[in-house]
């Protein structure tokens, strides 16, 4: 297997997709509760920084709210797997002004921000999509599901430490599926720490469910799994908790753990080996 195919296999696409949210979240929260605002810079290295050569570049990266990060995720090999692996995660994101964000997944634009209500639209590559039958012996004979482009929107409402949201994503290519999510998160700032917890429910249409959890007659003959038809509906519940530590005005460390519970036709699919889907992630980010 080539290095390119190995790195962008299904588990790694899941990890990178999760990494987008993991890095972007502390970046946004750190701006809202920066313990270093109005204080002297906390990194001694900036004293000896060559402003003549790099000062303008560094200032521009700061203006764009650029964050780079790296970490690792411990997660199932595919959705429904009972096997786990540790996956390295690279990450970079940039926010222009307070409405436009660019990351490896594409472009996100806040088209409405008023009185705690925010509407965000996005477009780009479906990093979290697709599945390769080489990801596990259990998937042999099922064929690959390609990733494709994605367009979506998210509506959220902040009420103090609480945020309620609903989102929808449409894949163009691959499964050509539609998924929706509703959930809530709560955050608490304490000194340099941000403590967060959340819960969500994910729904999916027939295309998505059939692609990831259905088994056609031909797939059944090749794989040995029983034939199965998966219909639209509630796919899974998720709960998660995280701790973000703002070590300095630039360095952010975040740990996150969560568990998903597959339900409905997803849970009953012969592709699913375990309906309990735990994961954990640790990431370090640098904000310019």
C-alpha positions in Angstrom: 0.0 0.0 0.0 1.4 3.4 -0.9 2.2 6.0 1.7 -0.5 8.4 0.3 -3.2 5.8 0.4 -2.2 4.6 3.9 -2.2 8.1 5.4 -5.6 9.1 4.0 -7.3 5.8 4.7 -10.6 5.9 6.5 -9.4 6.0 10.1 -7.0 8.8 9.3 -9.7 10.8 7.6 -11.8 10.5 10.7 -9.0 11.6 12.9 -8.1 14.6 10.8 -11.8 15.6 10.7 -12.0 15.4 14.4 -8.8 17.3 14.7 -10.3 20.3 12.8 -12.9 20.7 15.6 -10.4 20.0 18.4 -7.9 22.6 17.3 -10.5 25.2 16.2 -12.5 25.0 19.4 -9.7 26.1 21.8 -8.7 28.8 19.3 -12.1 30.3 19.4 -12.5 29.8 23.2 -9.0 31.2 23.9 -9.9 34.4 22.1 -13.0 34.7 24.2 -11.2 34.1 27.5 -7.6 34.9 26.9 -5.8 35.1 30.3 -3.0 37.0 28.8 -5.0 39.8 27.3 -3.5 43.1 28.2 -0.4 41.4 29.7 3.2 41.1 28.4 4.0 38.3 26.1 4.6 35.0 28.0 7.2 33.5 25.6 10.7 34.7 26.2 11.8 33.7 22.7 9.9 36.6 21.2 12.5 39.0 22.8 15.1 37.7 20.5 12.8 37.3 17.5 14.3 38.8 14.3 11.5 41.3 13.5 13.5 42.7 10.6 13.2 39.4 8.7 10.1 37.8 10.1 8.2 40.4 12.1 5.8 41.3 9.3 5.0 37.6 8.6 4.4 36.8 12.2 2.1 39.8 12.6 0.1 38.8 9.5 -0.2 35.2 10.9 -1.4 36.7 14.1 -3.9 38.9 12.3 -5.3 35.8 10.5 -5.5 33.9 13.8 -3.4 31.0 12.4 -3.1 27.9 14.5 -1.0 24.9 13.8 -1.2 21.7 15.8 -0.3 18.0 16.0 -1.5 15.2 18.2 -2.8 11.6 18.2 -6.1 10.0 18.4 -7.1 6.5 19.7 -10.2 5.4 17.8 -12.0 2.5 16.1 -10.6 1.5 12.7 -14.0 2.2 11.2 -17.5 3.2 12.4 -18.7 0.0 14.2 -15.3 -1.6 14.5 -14.2 -3.5 17.7 -10.5 -2.9 16.7 -8.7 0.3 17.6 -5.5 2.1 16.5 -3.5 5.2 17.4 -3.6 7.8 14.6 -1.3 10.8 14.2 -3.0 14.1 13.4 -1.5 17.1 11.7 -3.6 20.3 11.7 -3.6 23.9 10.5 -6.4 26.5 10.4 -6.7 30.2 9.8 -9.5 32.7 10.6 -9.8 35.9 8.6 -11.6 38.6 10.5 -14.2 37.0 12.7 -16.3 35.3 10.0 -14.2 33.3 7.6 -12.2 30.2 8.5 -10.0 28.0 6.3 -8.8 24.6 7.3 -7.9 21.3 5.5 -11.6 20.5 5.2 -12.4 23.6 3.3 -14.0 27.0 3.9 -16.4 28.0 6.7 -18.2 31.4 6.7 -20.3 32.9 9.5 -23.1 34.5 7.6 -25.1 35.6 10.6 -24.0 36.6 14.2 -26.6 38.3 16.3 -27.6 38.1 20.0 -26.0 34.7 20.5 -27.4 33.3 17.3 -24.9 32.2 14.6 -25.4 30.7 11.2 -22.4 29.1 9.5 -22.1 27.7 6.0 -19.3 25.5 4.7 -18.0 23.8 1.7 -14.9 21.7 0.9 -13.7 18.1 1.0 -15.4 15.5 3.1 -12.3 14.5 5.1 -14.4 12.4 7.5 -16.1 10.5 4.6 -15.3 7.3 2.7 -14.3 3.9 3.8 -11.7 1.4 2.5 -12.2 -2.3 2.7 -8.5 -2.6 3.4 -9.1 -0.9 6.8 -10.1 -4.2 8.3 -10.4 -7.9 7.4 -14.1 -7.6 8.5 -14.7 -5.2 5.6 -13.3 -7.5 2.9 -15.7 -7.9 0.0 -17.7 -4.8 0.8 -15.8 -2.5 -1.6 -14.7 1.0 -1.0 -16.8 4.1 -0.3 -15.1 7.2 -1.9 -15.0 10.5 -0.1 -16.2 13.5 -2.0 -17.1 17.2 -1.7 -19.3 18.4 1.1 -21.6 21.4 1.6 -23.4 22.2 4.9 -24.7 24.6 7.4 -24.8 25.0 11.2 -27.2 27.0 13.3 -26.2 27.6 16.9 -27.4 29.6 19.9 -25.2 30.6 22.9 -26.8 31.2 26.2 -24.1 32.0 28.8 -21.9 28.9 29.1 -24.4 26.8 27.0 -24.5 26.4 23.3 -27.3 24.6 21.4 -26.8 23.7 17.8 -28.2 21.9 14.7 -26.2 21.1 11.6 -26.7 19.4 8.2 -24.1 18.1 5.8 -24.6 16.9 2.2 -21.9 14.7 0.5 -21.4 15.2 -3.2 -19.9 12.0 -4.5 -19.1 8.9 -2.4 -22.2 8.0 -0.5 -24.1 11.1 -1.8 -25.6 11.0 1.7 -27.2 13.6 4.0 -26.5 13.7 7.7 -27.8 16.0 10.4 -26.8 16.6 14.0 -28.4 18.2 17.0 -26.6 18.8 20.3 -25.5 21.0 23.1 -22.2 21.9 24.8 -21.4 23.6 28.1 -18.0 25.2 28.9 -16.5 26.6 32.0 -13.4 28.8 32.2 -11.2 28.4 35.3 -7.8 30.3 35.3 -6.0 28.9 32.3 -8.3 25.9 31.8 -11.4 25.5 29.7 -13.6 22.6 30.8 -16.2 21.4 28.2 -18.8 18.7 27.9 -21.3 17.9 25.3 -23.9 15.5 23.9 -25.3 15.1 20.4 -27.5 12.9 18.2 -26.8 12.2 14.5 -29.4 11.4 11.8 -28.7 10.1 8.3 -30.7 9.6 5.1 -31.1 6.3 3.1 -28.0 6.9 0.9 -25.7 7.3 3.9 -27.1 4.4 5.8 -27.1 2.0 2.9 -23.5 3.0 1.9 -22.0 2.5 5.4 -24.3 -0.1 7.0 -26.2 -1.9 4.3 -25.1 -5.1 2.7 -26.2 -5.8 -0.9 -26.6 -9.3 -2.3 -23.3 -9.0 -4.2 -21.5 -7.7 -1.1 -23.0 -10.6 0.9 -21.7 -13.1 -1.6 -18.2 -11.6 -1.5 -17.9 -10.9 2.2 -19.9 -13.7 3.9 -22.0 -11.1 5.8 -25.7 -11.5 5.7 -27.7 -9.3 3.3 -29.0 -6.2 5.1 -31.0 -3.1 4.3 -30.3 0.0 6.4 -33.0 2.8 6.4 -32.8 6.5 7.2 -33.1 7.5 10.8 -31.2 8.1 14.0 -27.7 6.7 13.6 -25.9 7.4 16.9 -25.7 9.3 20.2 -22.4 10.8 21.3 -21.1 12.3 24.6 -17.7 13.9 25.1 -15.7 15.9 27.6 -12.5 17.9 27.1 -9.9 20.0 29.0 -8.1 22.8 27.2 -5.0 24.3 28.9 -3.8 27.7 27.7 -0.2 27.2 28.7 0.9 30.6 27.3 -0.5 33.3 25.1 0.5 31.1 22.1 0.5 27.4 23.2 -2.7 25.4 23.8 -2.9 21.8 25.0 -6.2 19.9 24.7 -7.3 16.5 25.8 -10.6 15.0 24.8 -12.5 11.7 25.4 -15.8 10.6 24.1 -18.0 7.7 23.4 -20.6 7.0 20.7 -23.5 4.7 20.8 -24.7 3.3 17.5 -28.5 2.9 17.4 -31.3 1.8 15.1 -30.4 0.2 11.8 -26.8 1.1 12.2 -26.5 -0.9 15.5 -28.2 -3.9 13.9 -26.0 -4.0 10.8 -23.8 -7.1 10.3 -21.0 -4.7 9.5 -21.0 -3.4 13.0 -18.9 -5.4 15.4 -19.5 -3.2 18.5 -22.1 -0.5 18.9 -20.1 1.2 21.6 -17.5 3.5 20.0 -15.1 5.2 22.4 -12.2 7.5 21.4 -9.6 9.7 23.0 -7.4 12.5 21.6 -4.5 14.6 22.8 -3.3 17.6 20.8 -0.9 20.6 21.1 -1.6 23.7 19.1 0.4 27.0 18.6 -1.6 30.2 18.0 0.3 33.0 16.2 
